[in-house]
Every structure is written in structure tokens, then in C-alpha cells.
């Protein structure tokens, strides 16, 4: 089976990655690390650099976890991409990081985390930074 983790370079993304490595090792599962840009990838703070992705690959290797690092820049939002990849690999678990948001922020901006929790068929583990 495979675990899918939504990754960003922010603290919540790093926390999700750290937990995903622990879960993958504990259950002897492969890991798909997914970094998504909702736009065209230009000036997107959520889009990891190649250096960041190399660091992720190094963490997986050092931990002895088999995994793939995928970066998608297709204009779809993170919730849609994570749901799609989780279905594609028949994920046993999806791990996401959460950040604190104000009530107004939740209302105006929506919540990818909430959509992932409600739409992904696999179990979802949400971690805080």
C-alpha cells in the first residue's frame, strides 16, 4: 500500500512529511510526497524549489523509506490533486498539515484541508506544526 502526503515548505508541510515518514516506516509502506501549485507555479509560496525537493528525497533515503516526490503545476487546487493521486495509487492513508486560520480566513479563502478531510476516500491524518 501507499501513503500520500501533501507537502509544502511551511512548518505544517514539514510536520506532515515527518509524520508520513514515521507512518511509512511503521507500516512498511511506500510514500508519495506531493507538492502542488494551484496557479502557474510562478511566485507561488507553496511550490517547493528543486533544492527543497532534493532535501525531501534525502530525508526519505536516510529514513530508508521507498518513495516518490511529485510536483504538480496543473492549475488544480491541492484538495483536488491530493484526492486524484490518492485514488490513483489506492492510498491507505493521506497525511496533511494544518495551520491555524481565523474564522474570517476560513470563510473567505475556503479550506483545502476541510475538502480533503471530506472528499478523500482514504483515511486522512491531519497534523499540526
N, C-alpha and C positions, 0 to 999 in steps of 0.2 A: 504494500500500500504506500501511499504518498501523502505527505503533509505539505500544504500550501501556506506560505507566509507572505503577507503584504509588508513590503519593506520600504522605508524612507530613511533618509539620513538624520531625521529628527529623533529625539530621545524615545518617543513612543515606537518608532520603527525599529530602532536598535533593541529595545526591550522585547519586541515581538520576535525579532531574529534570535536573540539569546534564548528565549523560551522555546522557540521552534527547534533549535539545536538540541536542547535538553530532551524534548519530546521525541525527536527523531532517533537519538541515541537510545533512549529508554525503551522504545518500541521497535527498534531496528527497522526504521522506515526511511525511504528516500525523502528528499526535501526539494521543493520548488520555491525559490525565493523570487518574488515578483515585485518589480519596481515599475510604476505606471505614471505616465504623464497624461493628464486629461486634455492638454492642449496640443500644440505642435512641438513641444519639447524645448522651445526657446524660452529662456529665463524662467523656467518652472522650478521653484524651490524644492519640489518633491522628487524631481528627476535626479537620480544619483549620477555622479561622474564615473568615468571608466576607472579612475583610481578607487573610488568608493566600492565599485563592483568587484574589483580585484581584491580589495580588503575582505569583502564578504566571501569570495572564493577561498581566500586564505584561511578564514575562520572555519569554514566547512572542512577544508582539508586538515587543518590542525586538530579539529574535533573528531576526525575520522567519519564524517557524515557524507554519504553519497548525495549529491545534489546538483541541481541546475539553477543558474541565475538567469532570469529572463527580464528584459526591459522592454516594455511595450509603449509605443508612442503612436497610438491609432486614433486619438481623439475621443475615446470612450472613457467614462469615469471609472474610478478604481473599483467601485462595487460591481459594476458590470464585468470588468476584466477578471476580477477575482472569482466571481461566480462562474464565468466561462472556463477559466483554467481549472478550477476545482472540479467541474463537470468533466472536462477533457481528460484529466488524469485520475478520475474517480477517487478524489481525495478522501482520506479517512478523517482528516482534521484540517481546519483552516484557522490560522492564528493571525490576529490583528492587534495593533497597538491603539490605545485610546488616549485622547488628550482632553483636558478639561475645556469645556466651552460654556459660554454664558447662555442663558435662556434665549436671548435675542439672537445670538450667533447660531444656535440650533434652528431657530425659526427661519432666519433669513438665508442661511447658507445650506440648509439641509444637513444630512448626516450620512456619509458613506458607511460609517460603522453600523449605524442602525439598519441601513439597507442590506448590508452583508449579513448581519445577525438574522434578519427576517427572510432573506431570499435564498441564501446558500443552503443546499440540501444536506451538506456535511455538517457535523458538529463544529461550532465556532468557539474558539477560546480567545477572549479579549483580555489583554494585559495592559497595565498602566506602566508608565515610565518610572 
